[in-house]
């Protein structure tokens, strides 16, 4: 904290101004603070970008804040819009959300639809998301697929929100890294008259626990802070490394002919073992630039030990120092299936085989019925 910012507060969110940690509330660059005149309104970086560029940013919650938020949602009469990452459902579902929803309807939004191969039927993805939500105790009234970054299906999403909110407020909830803030940015652009609102001296509801976007009937769409889910691959990688691992463009499937006893390394992030079965072409659906290396399973662990962070990357050699150990999950495949590595993508395998997936401790590997 700088000396001259001890008693300064953001006019937008009320947070105390600080120049030390960009991730914490009230951050303002030291250079911007020094240029400010005494009669100038003071905005933290988050509120400044919201006011001038219609950009929202995630503010992560502590566990206590998270429970307080869920209780608040449970006590409200509102529509809940739950944003999840299509590539990381297990890491983007909010733990315990179903216990707090009460009678409030849930509209589930699967983000990053633009990264899926065009050959993949969207109806199958919606069905899979619904079934996965049901397994978590959630019963969404509808599932909508969007691309927040591309602005796909925002009109459709707003139609569904209007249909199911029935004159009530709307809470948008999601964990960090699912693209919720980008989606809210698209909604802000979509809402008529919102630009006039943001150029006023204070954007209503820019407190750190919510951002409120008005509907025309006196109700609000309320953007809640991003909730940290500790079991996401994203938490183990720097932003630069994450761009090398998480799909950024439409996935182009790749086929690898494998005999039993062969292994594919997905950088140093994960590993696929073809334990037993007839020779087959497995189809890999991962980021187009992620390095994949094939080797014999019997030598794989020693190979990983020697080359992780070097030949096998990401992560970098420096990040490997704190990267969790890989944990093994074995599956017997009885029908054409996808072995899903949470946050990365999946590998399609045929029936009659045994496979194993390895992922960082805490990150899930699951087998599902093949999407394609």
Wavefront OBJ file of the C-alpha trace (Angstrom):
o trace
v 0.000 0.000 0.000
v 1.371 3.412 -0.868
v 1.401 6.120 1.801
v -0.635 8.616 -0.214
v -3.407 6.077 -0.923
v -4.143 5.223 2.745
v -7.483 7.049 2.838
v -8.488 6.832 -0.822
v -11.467 4.745 -1.921
v -12.826 3.770 -5.338
v -15.997 5.705 -6.193
v -17.279 2.678 -8.155
v -16.993 -0.245 -5.739
v -15.964 1.351 -2.453
v -12.742 -0.669 -2.166
v -9.712 0.948 -0.546
v -7.219 1.966 -3.216
v -3.957 -0.024 -3.255
v -1.099 -0.203 -5.757
v 0.474 -3.521 -4.741
v -1.591 -6.503 -5.949
v -3.487 -6.376 -9.294
v -5.533 -9.420 -8.249
v -6.859 -7.833 -5.068
v -9.765 -5.340 -4.759
v -9.018 -1.644 -5.176
v -5.910 -2.009 -7.341
v -4.766 1.081 -9.226
v -1.401 1.402 -11.020
v 0.994 3.693 -9.144
v 1.547 5.754 -12.313
v -2.213 6.405 -12.670
v -2.489 7.400 -9.019
v 0.368 9.905 -9.353
v -1.221 11.546 -12.428
v -4.583 12.028 -10.721
v -5.697 15.543 -9.758
v -7.389 16.218 -6.412
v -10.803 16.971 -7.951
v -10.807 13.911 -10.234
v -13.120 10.949 -9.474
v -11.096 7.953 -8.344
v -11.714 4.511 -9.887
v -9.805 1.294 -9.284
v -8.604 -0.458 -12.428
v -11.556 -2.871 -12.412
v -14.189 -0.114 -12.222
v -12.289 2.078 -14.697
v -12.366 -0.674 -17.303
v -16.016 -1.378 -16.564
v -16.934 2.303 -16.936
v -14.930 3.078 -20.067
v -14.722 -0.239 -21.919
v -17.735 -2.241 -20.661
v -15.305 -4.873 -19.364
v -15.909 -6.841 -16.203
v -13.224 -8.800 -14.381
v -13.437 -11.741 -12.015
v -13.153 -11.041 -8.303
v -12.563 -14.325 -6.533
v -14.270 -15.206 -3.254
v -13.073 -16.719 -0.009
v -14.919 -19.821 1.196
v -16.903 -17.749 3.728
v -17.886 -15.192 1.075
v -18.873 -18.066 -1.207
v -21.217 -19.580 1.387
v -22.737 -16.166 2.099
v -23.345 -15.659 -1.638
v -24.998 -19.073 -2.025
v -27.234 -18.393 0.961
v -28.213 -15.052 -0.556
v -29.093 -16.761 -3.854
v -31.062 -19.474 -2.060
v -33.143 -16.898 -0.214
v -33.916 -14.932 -3.391
v -36.759 -15.473 -5.849
v -34.699 -15.381 -9.046
v -33.510 -17.184 -12.148
v -30.018 -18.702 -11.773
v -27.816 -18.664 -14.876
v -24.992 -21.149 -14.267
v -22.056 -20.756 -16.678
v -19.848 -23.840 -17.181
v -16.867 -24.650 -19.384
v -17.683 -27.325 -21.987
v -14.071 -28.532 -21.759
v -14.011 -28.732 -17.975
v -17.460 -29.556 -16.620
v -16.151 -31.279 -13.483
v -13.843 -28.352 -12.727
v -16.463 -25.715 -13.467
v -19.487 -27.044 -11.601
v -20.040 -25.127 -8.343
v -19.741 -27.523 -5.375
v -22.999 -27.728 -3.446
v -24.926 -25.335 -5.712
v -27.903 -27.712 -5.875
v -28.379 -27.443 -2.092
v -28.787 -23.665 -2.231
v -30.886 -23.213 -5.348
v -34.171 -24.032 -3.611
v -37.098 -23.657 -5.987
v -35.251 -21.224 -8.233
v -34.953 -22.398 -11.860
v -31.477 -22.922 -13.330
v -30.535 -22.065 -16.906
v -27.240 -23.804 -17.694
v -24.894 -22.124 -20.188
v -22.125 -24.216 -21.771
v -19.443 -21.742 -22.864
v -16.688 -22.120 -25.517
v -18.978 -23.807 -28.054
v -16.899 -22.334 -30.906
v -13.950 -24.575 -29.996
v -15.863 -27.807 -30.642
v -15.423 -29.537 -34.015
v -18.235 -28.680 -36.409
v -18.851 -32.412 -36.897
v -20.050 -32.623 -33.289
v -23.840 -32.340 -33.036
v -24.765 -29.559 -30.619
v -27.826 -31.493 -29.469
v -25.491 -34.215 -28.142
v -23.488 -31.660 -26.180
v -26.654 -30.193 -24.669
v -27.873 -33.676 -23.711
v -24.513 -34.515 -22.149
v -24.438 -31.266 -20.157
v -27.960 -31.899 -18.899
v -27.109 -35.466 -17.847
v -23.895 -34.302 -16.164
v -25.829 -31.592 -14.311
v -28.453 -34.143 -13.217
v -25.664 -36.310 -11.784
v -24.673 -33.306 -9.635
v -28.224 -32.863 -8.363
v -29.022 -29.942 -10.687
v -32.139 -29.937 -12.888
v -31.671 -27.139 -15.446
v -34.861 -25.918 -17.134
v -32.803 -25.554 -20.320
v -29.228 -25.865 -21.592
v -27.828 -23.177 -23.884
v -24.486 -23.310 -25.730
v -22.604 -20.063 -26.324
v -19.242 -18.641 -27.266
v -18.675 -15.580 -25.107
v -15.475 -14.686 -26.954
v -17.184 -14.808 -30.367
v -20.591 -13.551 -29.229
v -22.332 -16.691 -30.543
v -25.928 -17.329 -29.426
v -26.126 -14.280 -27.135
v -29.513 -13.368 -28.660
v -30.754 -16.899 -27.933
v -29.436 -16.713 -24.366
v -31.238 -13.424 -23.752
v -34.470 -14.929 -25.146
v -34.181 -17.823 -22.677
v -33.419 -15.457 -19.800
v -36.520 -13.399 -20.629
v -38.594 -16.579 -20.918
v -37.606 -18.096 -17.581
v -37.035 -15.097 -15.326
v -40.742 -14.205 -15.355
v -40.161 -10.655 -14.117
v -37.559 -11.656 -11.511
v -33.905 -10.784 -10.974
v -31.274 -13.027 -12.589
v -28.076 -14.223 -10.853
v -25.178 -15.238 -13.114
v -22.889 -17.669 -11.278
v -19.765 -19.580 -12.272
v -16.278 -20.530 -11.162
v -13.201 -18.650 -12.363
v -11.810 -19.390 -15.841
v -15.132 -20.366 -17.463
v -15.450 -17.093 -19.409
v -18.251 -15.669 -17.263
v -16.901 -12.119 -17.341
v -16.560 -12.236 -21.130
v -20.163 -13.441 -21.332
v -21.329 -10.584 -19.093
v -19.452 -8.165 -21.370
v -21.474 -9.523 -24.306
v -24.708 -9.131 -22.350
v -23.810 -5.519 -21.471
v -23.310 -4.810 -25.178
v -26.610 -6.532 -25.961
v -28.720 -4.606 -23.452
v -30.144 -1.421 -24.995
v -29.381 1.802 -23.175
v -26.648 0.267 -21.052
v -23.910 2.478 -22.558
v -25.638 5.564 -21.117
v -25.735 3.920 -17.716
v -22.037 3.086 -17.659
v -20.965 6.629 -18.557
v -22.630 8.024 -15.430
v -20.366 8.800 -12.478
v -21.207 5.525 -10.793
v -22.289 2.205 -12.291
v -24.956 0.906 -9.872
v -23.977 -2.239 -8.030
v -20.260 -2.256 -8.863
v -19.601 -3.361 -5.303
v -17.181 -6.248 -5.044
v -19.908 -8.797 -4.441
v -21.971 -7.973 -7.535
v -22.433 -5.995 -10.719
v -26.056 -5.179 -11.552
v -27.226 -4.751 -15.154
v -30.772 -3.332 -15.375
v -33.629 -4.851 -17.306
v -36.342 -2.465 -18.492
v -38.808 -3.536 -15.775
v -36.846 -2.443 -12.717
v -35.238 -5.877 -12.229
v -31.536 -6.676 -12.600
v -29.151 -9.219 -14.058
v -26.629 -9.647 -11.250
v -23.086 -10.763 -12.052
v -21.554 -12.482 -9.019
v -17.804 -12.901 -8.428
v -15.996 -15.874 -9.923
v -15.771 -18.723 -7.437
v -12.441 -20.533 -7.150
v -12.630 -24.275 -7.858
v -9.308 -25.719 -6.733
v -9.456 -28.776 -9.007
v -9.036 -26.926 -12.302
v -6.031 -27.521 -14.546
v -5.921 -23.731 -15.008
v -4.760 -23.187 -11.423
v -1.518 -25.065 -12.052
v -0.428 -23.057 -15.107
v 0.634 -19.498 -15.850
v -1.554 -17.572 -18.338
v 1.102 -18.132 -21.028
v 1.237 -21.882 -20.397
v -2.556 -22.065 -20.211
v -2.845 -20.663 -23.738
v -0.679 -23.555 -24.943
v -2.840 -26.130 -23.191
v -6.444 -24.937 -23.417
v -8.072 -24.916 -26.870
v -8.085 -21.415 -28.408
v -9.516 -22.246 -31.859
v -11.810 -24.912 -33.286
v -10.261 -28.296 -32.523
v -8.902 -30.282 -35.471
v -9.046 -33.993 -34.536
v -5.856 -36.065 -34.934
v -5.678 -39.857 -35.312
v -2.940 -41.967 -33.688
v -2.586 -45.684 -34.504
v -1.847 -47.455 -31.228
v -1.000 -50.993 -30.197
v -1.560 -52.119 -26.628
v 1.321 -51.106 -24.413
v 1.715 -47.664 -26.002
v 1.370 -44.262 -24.350
v 0.601 -40.748 -25.520
v 1.917 -37.820 -23.470
v -0.135 -34.625 -23.708
v 2.767 -32.268 -23.138
v 3.684 -32.935 -19.507
v 0.114 -32.154 -18.429
v -1.474 -35.572 -18.819
v -0.949 -39.070 -20.193
v -2.988 -41.689 -22.065
v -2.106 -45.414 -21.835
v -3.532 -47.973 -24.245
v -3.408 -50.870 -21.775
v -4.946 -53.658 -23.862
v -7.017 -54.286 -26.983
v -6.598 -54.691 -30.713
v -4.637 -52.131 -32.698
v -6.837 -49.086 -33.272
v -6.784 -45.476 -34.332
v -7.604 -43.313 -31.323
v -8.886 -39.824 -32.167
v -7.422 -36.958 -30.145
v -9.460 -33.783 -29.518
v -7.052 -31.333 -27.871
v -5.607 -27.882 -28.549
v -4.164 -27.932 -32.073
v -0.747 -26.789 -30.824
v -0.402 -29.043 -27.783
v 2.626 -31.290 -28.214
v 1.749 -35.022 -28.232
v 4.513 -37.623 -27.847
v 4.126 -41.385 -28.320
v 6.260 -43.923 -26.447
v 6.134 -47.432 -24.935
v 4.121 -47.674 -21.725
v 6.802 -49.767 -20.018
v 9.248 -46.860 -20.355
v 6.727 -44.042 -19.928
v 7.227 -43.194 -16.243
v 10.999 -42.976 -16.595
v 10.579 -40.961 -19.800
v 8.293 -38.498 -17.993
v 10.706 -38.189 -15.072
v 13.544 -37.298 -17.441
v 11.783 -35.072 -19.989
v 8.856 -33.298 -18.196
v 9.267 -29.548 -18.614
v 11.857 -30.006 -21.390
v 10.914 -32.222 -24.355
v 7.466 -32.652 -22.776
v 5.859 -29.249 -22.292
v 3.893 -27.355 -21.136
v 4.408 -26.868 -18.231
v 7.830 -25.238 -18.413
v 10.767 -26.617 -16.467
v 10.264 -23.880 -13.849
v 6.552 -24.650 -13.428
v 7.249 -28.382 -13.119
v 8.809 -27.637 -9.706
v 5.343 -27.021 -8.274
v 3.226 -29.046 -10.732
v 1.242 -31.856 -9.009
v 2.123 -35.495 -9.619
v 0.033 -37.322 -12.227
v -2.607 -39.724 -10.880
v -3.790 -42.783 -12.848
v -7.421 -43.692 -13.676
v -8.110 -47.010 -15.485
v -11.266 -47.784 -17.506
v -12.727 -50.789 -19.303
v -14.310 -49.559 -22.539
v -17.523 -51.444 -23.415
v -18.805 -49.046 -26.116
v -17.245 -46.337 -28.246
v -16.248 -43.747 -25.641
v -14.393 -40.506 -24.936
v -11.741 -40.389 -22.235
v -12.069 -36.806 -21.000
v -9.166 -34.896 -19.426
v -10.787 -32.011 -17.544
v -9.807 -28.655 -19.023
v -7.841 -30.150 -21.932
v -10.168 -32.171 -24.178
v -10.677 -35.857 -24.857
v -9.491 -38.986 -26.679
v -12.031 -41.245 -28.427
v -11.496 -45.014 -28.118
v -13.353 -48.076 -29.426
v -15.120 -50.794 -27.462
v -13.238 -53.844 -26.231
v -10.210 -52.056 -24.836
v -8.749 -51.062 -21.491
v -7.274 -47.577 -21.214
v -5.807 -45.390 -18.489
v -5.704 -41.628 -18.188
v -3.290 -39.714 -15.984
v -3.935 -36.139 -14.814
v -2.587 -33.832 -12.083
v -3.779 -34.794 -8.620
v -7.254 -33.300 -8.101
v -8.011 -32.918 -11.836
v -10.591 -35.411 -13.065
v -10.398 -38.012 -15.832
v -13.780 -39.514 -16.809
v -15.129 -41.910 -19.438
v -18.298 -40.917 -21.288
v -20.252 -42.254 -24.250
v -18.635 -40.981 -27.445
v -19.939 -37.615 -28.658
v -19.006 -38.267 -32.288
l 1 2 3 4 5 6 7 8 9 10 11 12 13 14 15 16 17 18 19 20 21 22 23 24 25 26 27 28 29 30 31 32 33 34 35 36 37 38 39 40 41 42 43 44 45 46 47 48 49 50 51 52 53 54 55 56 57 58 59 60 61 62 63 64 65 66 67 68 69 70 71 72 73 74 75 76 77 78 79 80 81 82 83 84 85 86 87 88 89 90 91 92 93 94 95 96 97 98 99 100 101 102 103 104 105 106 107 108 109 110 111 112 113 114 115 116 117 118 119 120 121 122 123 124 125 126 127 128 129 130 131 132 133 134 135 136 137 138 139 140 141 142 143 144 145 146 147 148 149 150 151 152 153 154 155 156 157 158 159 160 161 162 163 164 165 166 167 168 169 170 171 172 173 174 175 176 177 178 179 180 181 182 183 184 185 186 187 188 189 190 191 192 193 194 195 196 197 198 199 200 201 202 203 204 205 206 207 208 209 210 211 212 213 214 215 216 217 218 219 220 221 222 223 224 225 226 227 228 229 230 231 232 233 234 235 236 237 238 239 240 241 242 243 244 245 246 247 248 249 250 251 252 253 254 255 256 257 258 259 260 261 262 263 264 265 266 267 268 269 270 271 272 273 274 275 276 277 278 279 280 281 282 283 284 285 286 287 288 289 290 291 292 293 294 295 296 297 298 299 300 301 302 303 304 305 306 307 308 309 310 311 312 313 314 315 316 317 318 319 320 321 322 323 324 325 326 327 328 329 330 331 332 333 334 335 336 337 338 339 340 341 342 343 344 345 346 347 348 349 350 351 352 353 354 355 356 357 358 359 360 361 362 363 364 365 366 367 368 369 370 371 372
